[in-house]
Amino acid sequence: MPMKQIKGYQALWKPKDHKGHFWFTYADGDRERTADLDAESFRIVLEMLGTNKPIFGDHTTASVAVHWPQGKLSTCGWF
């Protein structure tokens, strides 16, 4: 499934199981659940969803991407 724009989400963390999942609400109105994620993956996805940039996602892989308008992306290097 290609990534689609996410307009909303719901996060559920289950401390007893030490895992959680998301419900993504896409721009087209579809609402889909991700697979369960471990604590680190859950934190990373939650952090990315918290940005005010357009977010795209794929619930089948729990992948998310942040889109910056053209010309507004800054680059950095690893040393």
C-alpha positions, 0 to 999 in steps of 0.5 A, a space after each residue: 500500500 502506498 503512503 497516504 496523508 494522515 489527517 488524525 491519529 489515536 495512540 494506544 499504549 499498553 503498559 502491561 504488555 509493553 507495546 502499543 499501536 496507532 489508529 491512522 485517520 487518512 485524508 480520504 476518511 479511511 481509519 486503519 490500525 497499525 501493528 503493535 510496536 515496541 516502546 522505542 518504535 512507538 516513541 519515534 512514530 509518536 514524535 513524528 506525528 507530533 509535527 505540524 508538517 504534513 504526515 504520510 503513513 502506511 498502517 500495514 507497516 506502521 511507517 510514517 513520513 514527514 513532508 516539507 514543502 519544496 525549498 524548505 528542507 535543510 540538510 545536514 551531514 554526519 561526521 
